[in-house]
Structures are given as structure tokens and as C-alpha cells.
């Protein structure tokens, strides 16, 4: 994998990406959790930065829990320290 590249897929080969109703529209669970986790500043190590590894891990865990493992996001990260957001 190239340096600086991170890939997150919403589900495995034989899984269906699930959606939820949010207000007047539907969105995928991966998108929903990704937005929520970035909004809540998913800074696991409390260093002030949300990294791609922190966000991917949280999203994958939450989607797997919400779907009782019917949907398990997969990810591959060349460099898990890639910053995504600054935590408050």
C-alpha cells in the first residue's frame, strides 16, 4: 500500500451495507458513524488529534456492534498517524 493512503470499505464481500433513517434522508451506517465520531472528536489517546486509525477503528467497532456482525467494515492503513481532525 502506498504511503499516506488509507482505505475503508463499508462491508465484506458477502455482506450488505446497511442504512438508517436520519431525519428526512437515509445514510449508510459507516457514513453515519464516521460523521458522528469525527464530530465527537474520537481522540482515543487524548493527544489532541483524531487520526485515521482512531476513526477507522471506532467506526468498524460501532457498525459491527449495531449490526450484530452482519456488516463488518474492513480497513487498511499505510500510516495510521494521518491526522483527520483536531480535538478540542
C-alpha positions, 0 to 999 in steps of 0.5 A: 500500500502506498504511503499516506493512503488509507482505505475503508470499505463499508462491508465484506464481500458477502455482506450488505451495507446497511442504512438508517433513517436520519431525519428526512434522508437515509445514510449508510451506517459507516457514513453515519458513524464516521460523521458522528465520531469525527464530530465527537472528536474520537481522540482515543489517546487524548493527544489532541488529534483524531487520526485515521486509525482512531476513526477507522477503528471506532467506526468498524467497532460501532457498525459491527456492534449495531449490526450484530456482525452482519456488516463488518467494515474492513480497513487498511492503513499505510500510516495510521498517524494521518491526522483527520481532525483536531480535538478540542 
